[in-house]
Amino acid sequence: MNPSPTRILLADDHQIVLESLSNLLNTLEQIEVVGKVTDGIQALGFLESHEVDILISDMHMPECGGIDLCVQVRQLFPSVKILMLTMADDVTHIREAIRAGAMGYVLKRTGLDELKKAINSLQNNQKYFSDEVIAELVNGSEENADSLLSKPAIPLTEHEIEVLKLIAQEYSTSQIADKLFISVATVETHRQRMSQKIGVKGAVGLVLYAMKEGLLD
């Protein structure tokens, strides 16, 4: 028996974009566009009365924009996963979306294959950030974009990944130690070893690497 299709709600204030995106997504197997809305208020209303797995939202919309919508959806409909699909490629908007709870961020100039990959990642409870988005975040840090994006996957231990996930959630070293029932010195050792293994300079580089490799959930 085939699994149920992934139910998607589209939110974008440009009708042509909505229709085009809907038509594209409906060509993919196991994906069903269950609704199309033009602002965040409509999206919240739709979610109150319909079952949705993934909300794909634009950043800039009237009434309730993508960031505000993301915050409210996380509070009111925590099972709904949010993918930002936008032209906004600046570091400020990307970071705001991540802090608001978006599980994925893809630029509108991306291809259908990458969009499908993003949807599949979210449906599997994995975050997804396109290479362009990660490169933009890298450019706002001390890391080298070409170097980071070209790095092969580095094997990390289970404990290192636990620490890495908490670093990504902006826990301090002492908070990580308390949460994992380990010493501050052990947390610092994990951080230093990961930085050396991956070849990055600090916490920002570690988190960007984790985003690239899909290690965050």
C-alpha angles and dihedrals in degrees: 000000000000117000118249114274120256107260113222132192116199122208119187132132093221110084094201091054090049094051095043093047092046092051091048095049093046089062089065123089119249093014124111124182102215098176147010123203134172102216143021096259090057090047092055091048091051092050091054092065106024137061110242130175101186132021113204107197139181118228101230116051134140123258095012120018129209098271095049090044091051092052093049095046091052089053100041104029106025094168091063113093117215127218117185112216108183149134090236103109100162122117094240095059093042093052092045091053092049092049090048090058106263110159093201141023123195130166120238092238090067122110128252092254093060092045089053089049090052092050092049091050093052092046087055090052093253125128120239130202120170120237089250091056093047090048090053090051090048091052087058091055137054092263127105111246098207092046095048096045092048095050114117119233109283117209110242127188122247090252092050091052090050090054092044093054091052091048087055089054088056096248114159122240092258092047091051090050091052094045095050095037093238133119125271088241090057091051090051090049091053091048093049094046092049092048090051094045094048096035100234131134104234150320095323092054091047092052093046090051090050090051091050092051095043093241096139123088 
